[in-house]
Amino acid sequence: MVQTTLKVQGMTCGHCKASVEGALQEIAGVSKAEVNLEEGTVNVSYDEAEVKIETMHEVVEEQGYDVL
């Protein structure tokens, strides 16, 4: 497993947190996604053989947020 931190703009509340974490955790290969609202980040643990960072960016953007 590898960890990365995505910088995400626009997350402000518990619904935002649940939406982003849920969407990322549905991706095959992602084992954990944890949002930090104060920092505007998402820490993601994933198997780099199964999922690409670009896929994670797309999924977050589909939820209505911008990945920086």
Backbone as a printed PyTorch tensor [residue, N CA C, xyz], in Angstrom:
tensor([[[  0.8240,  -1.1880,   0.0000],
         [  0.0000,   0.0000,   0.0000],
         [  0.8700,   1.2540,   0.0000]],

        [[  0.3800,   2.2520,  -0.7100],
         [  1.0510,   3.5360,  -0.8220],
         [  0.0860,   4.5850,  -0.2650]],

        [[  0.6470,   5.6640,   0.2750],
         [ -0.1900,   6.7620,   0.7440],
         [  0.1060,   8.0160,  -0.0530]],

        [[ -0.9460,   8.7910,  -0.3000],
         [ -0.7860,  10.0940,  -0.9330],
         [ -1.7550,  11.0640,  -0.2890]],

        [[ -1.4630,  12.3370,  -0.4130],
         [ -2.3540,  13.3730,   0.1040],
         [ -2.7980,  14.2440,  -1.0600]],

        [[ -4.1140,  14.3140,  -1.2290],
         [ -4.6930,  15.1590,  -2.2640],
         [ -5.1210,  16.4750,  -1.6260]],

        [[ -4.8130,  17.5750,  -2.2680],
         [ -5.2550,  18.8980,  -1.8240],
         [ -6.5560,  19.1790,  -2.5630]],

        [[ -7.6510,  19.3280,  -1.8010],
         [ -8.9730,  19.4710,  -2.4040],
         [ -9.6050,  20.7870,  -1.9520]],

        [[-10.0930,  21.5460,  -2.9150],
         [-10.7020,  22.8390,  -2.6270],
         [-12.2190,  22.7190,  -2.6460]],

        [[-12.8840,  23.3520,  -1.6660],
         [-14.3360,  23.4120,  -1.6700],
         [-15.0200,  22.5590,  -0.6190]],

        [[-14.2840,  21.7340,   0.1140],
         [-14.8900,  20.9100,   1.1640],
         [-15.0540,  21.7600,   2.4240]],

        [[-16.2950,  21.8370,   2.9360],
         [-16.5490,  22.7070,   4.0830],
         [-17.3200,  22.0530,   5.2290]],

        [[-17.9050,  20.8830,   5.0030],
         [-18.7940,  20.3320,   6.0300],
         [-18.7150,  18.8020,   6.0840]],

        [[-19.4790,  18.2450,   7.0030],
         [-19.5220,  16.7940,   7.1630],
         [-20.0310,  16.0750,   5.9310]],

        [[-20.9870,  16.6840,   5.2290],
         [-21.4950,  16.0670,   4.0040],
         [-20.3950,  15.9960,   2.9520]],

        [[-19.6050,  17.0700,   2.8420],
         [-18.4810,  17.0960,   1.8950],
         [-17.5130,  15.9530,   2.2160]],

        [[-17.1870,  15.8320,   3.4910],
         [-16.2620,  14.8020,   3.9720],
         [-16.7730,  13.4190,   3.5950]],

        [[-18.0380,  13.1470,   3.9170],
         [-18.6260,  11.8300,   3.6430],
         [-18.6870,  11.5510,   2.1440]],

        [[-19.0130,  12.5650,   1.3610],
         [-19.1200,  12.4130,  -0.0830],
         [-17.7840,  12.0350,  -0.7130]],

        [[-16.7320,  12.7580,  -0.3450],
         [-15.4070,  12.5090,  -0.9240],
         [-14.8510,  11.1700,  -0.4340]],

        [[-14.9300,  10.9150,   0.8650],
         [-14.4130,   9.6450,   1.3990],
         [-15.1430,   8.4590,   0.7880]],

        [[-16.4650,   8.5490,   0.7030],
         [-17.2500,   7.4450,   0.1470],
         [-16.9170,   7.1770,  -1.3090]],

        [[-16.8000,   8.2350,  -2.0880],
         [-16.5020,   8.0690,  -3.5190],
         [-15.1310,   7.4380,  -3.7240]],

        [[-14.1480,   7.8930,  -2.9560],
         [-12.7970,   7.3340,  -3.1050],
         [-12.7340,   5.8830,  -2.6540]],

        [[-13.4290,   5.5440,  -1.5830],
         [-13.3780,   4.1830,  -1.0730],
         [-14.0970,   3.1770,  -1.9650]],

        [[-14.9130,   3.6680,  -2.8900],
         [-15.5700,   2.7720,  -3.8480],
         [-14.6380,   2.3470,  -4.9890]],

        [[-13.5100,   3.0300,  -5.1260],
         [-12.5630,   2.6890,  -6.1900],
         [-11.8220,   1.4100,  -5.8010]],

        [[-11.7780,   0.4530,  -6.7190],
         [-11.0230,  -0.7720,  -6.4790],
         [ -9.5530,  -0.4130,  -6.2750]],

        [[ -8.9750,  -0.8840,  -5.1950],
         [ -7.5730,  -0.6040,  -4.9080],
         [ -7.3720,   0.4390,  -3.8240]],

        [[ -8.4250,   1.2170,  -3.5110],
         [ -8.3280,   2.1990,  -2.4300],
         [ -8.7770,   1.5270,  -1.1430]],

        [[ -7.8940,   1.5220,  -0.1400],
         [ -8.2400,   0.8790,   1.1250],
         [ -8.7460,   1.8660,   2.1610]],

        [[ -8.3180,   3.1380,   2.0600],
         [ -8.7230,   4.1250,   3.0550],
         [ -8.6370,   5.5140,   2.4720]],

        [[ -9.6290,   6.3470,   2.8110],
         [ -9.6160,   7.7590,   2.4330],
         [-10.0900,   8.5410,   3.6410]],

        [[ -9.3020,   9.5240,   4.0540],
         [ -9.6240,  10.2920,   5.2530],
         [ -9.4780,  11.7850,   4.9680]],

        [[-10.5970,  12.5030,   5.0700],
         [-10.6300,  13.9430,   4.8070],
         [-10.2650,  14.7220,   6.0600]],

        [[ -9.4660,  15.7720,   5.8720],
         [ -9.1910,  16.7440,   6.9280],
         [ -9.7490,  18.0740,   6.4230]],

        [[-10.9170,  18.4550,   6.9530],
         [-11.5810,  19.6660,   6.4730],
         [-10.7750,  20.9270,   6.7400]],

        [[-10.1300,  21.0190,   7.9090],
         [ -9.3650,  22.2190,   8.2520],
         [ -8.2230,  22.4590,   7.2720]],

        [[ -7.5660,  21.3750,   6.8570],
         [ -6.4230,  21.5070,   5.9510],
         [ -6.8300,  21.4460,   4.4820]],

        [[ -8.0460,  20.9900,   4.2170],
         [ -8.4860,  20.8350,   2.8280],
         [ -7.7420,  19.7260,   2.1140]],

        [[ -7.5060,  18.6240,   2.8470],
         [ -6.7520,  17.5130,   2.2700],
         [ -7.5040,  16.1980,   2.4310]],

        [[ -7.1010,  15.2290,   1.6210],
         [ -7.5890,  13.8590,   1.7430],
         [ -6.3760,  12.9430,   1.7250]],

        [[ -6.1940,  12.1750,   2.7930],
         [ -5.1260,  11.1740,   2.8450],
         [ -5.7050,   9.8670,   2.3250]],

        [[ -5.0510,   9.3080,   1.3150],
         [ -5.5580,   8.1020,   0.6630],
         [ -4.4990,   7.0030,   0.7130]],

        [[ -4.9150,   5.8220,   1.1730],
         [ -4.0710,   4.6300,   1.1190],
         [ -4.5940,   3.7760,  -0.0230]],

        [[ -3.6890,   3.3550,  -0.9010],
         [ -4.1370,   2.6230,  -2.0890],
         [ -3.0500,   1.7030,  -2.6160]],

        [[ -3.4640,   0.7730,  -3.4700],
         [ -2.5520,  -0.1440,  -4.1480],
         [ -2.2550,   0.4550,  -5.5170]],

        [[ -1.0100,   0.9130,  -5.6990],
         [ -0.6700,   1.5980,  -6.9490],
         [ -0.7250,   0.6920,  -8.1720]],

        [[ -0.7860,  -0.6210,  -7.9670],
         [ -0.9290,  -1.5420,  -9.0920],
         [ -2.3790,  -1.5900,  -9.5780]],

        [[ -3.3230,  -1.1440,  -8.7360],
         [ -4.7400,  -1.2150,  -9.0830],
         [ -5.3680,   0.1140,  -9.4620]],

        [[ -4.8490,   1.2150,  -8.9310],
         [ -5.4940,   2.5110,  -9.1600],
         [ -4.4490,   3.5980,  -9.3790]],

        [[ -4.7900,   4.5380, -10.2540],
         [ -3.8860,   5.6590, -10.5370],
         [ -4.3880,   6.9130,  -9.8350]],

        [[ -3.4820,   7.8150,  -9.5330],
         [ -3.8400,   9.0690,  -8.8820],
         [ -4.8150,   9.8590,  -9.7580]],

        [[ -4.6510,   9.7940, -11.0620],
         [ -5.5430,  10.5110, -11.9660],
         [ -6.9960,  10.0620, -11.7770]],

        [[ -7.1920,   8.7590, -11.5300],
         [ -8.5400,   8.2310, -11.2930],
         [ -9.1210,   8.8320, -10.0270]],

        [[ -8.3130,   8.9650,  -8.9910],
         [ -8.7780,   9.5640,  -7.7410],
         [ -9.1720,  11.0220,  -7.9590]],

        [[ -8.3650,  11.7440,  -8.7360],
         [ -8.6800,  13.1410,  -9.0510],
         [-10.0440,  13.2290,  -9.7450]],

        [[-10.2760,  12.3650, -10.7300],
         [-11.5190,  12.3770, -11.4860],
         [-12.7210,  12.1240, -10.5780]],

        [[-12.5890,  11.1540,  -9.6770],
         [-13.6910,  10.8010,  -8.7790],
         [-14.0140,  11.9540,  -7.8340]],

        [[-12.9980,  12.6090,  -7.3060],
         [-13.2220,  13.7540,  -6.4240],
         [-13.8810,  14.8960,  -7.1990]],

        [[-13.4210,  15.1460,  -8.4130],
         [-13.9870,  16.2140,  -9.2230],
         [-15.4340,  15.9140,  -9.6180]],

        [[-15.7740,  14.6330,  -9.7950],
         [-17.1550,  14.2480, -10.0820],
         [-18.0690,  14.5750,  -8.8990]],

        [[-17.5220,  14.6540,  -7.6990],
         [-18.2980,  15.0190,  -6.5140],
         [-18.4960,  16.5230,  -6.3930]],

        [[-17.8380,  17.2980,  -7.2810],
         [-18.0240,  18.7390,  -7.2990],
         [-16.9120,  19.5420,  -6.6480]],

        [[-15.7680,  18.9280,  -6.4170],
         [-14.6520,  19.6120,  -5.7600],
         [-13.4630,  19.6960,  -6.7130]],

        [[-12.5750,  20.6360,  -6.4510],
         [-11.3880,  20.8220,  -7.2890],
         [-10.1770,  20.2350,  -6.5930]],

        [[ -9.4270,  19.3980,  -7.3130],
         [ -8.1680,  18.8640,  -6.8030],
         [ -7.0670,  19.7720,  -7.3060]],

        [[ -6.2810,  20.2760,  -6.3790],
         [ -5.2010,  21.2250,  -6.7280],
         [ -3.8980,  20.5130,  -6.9880]]])
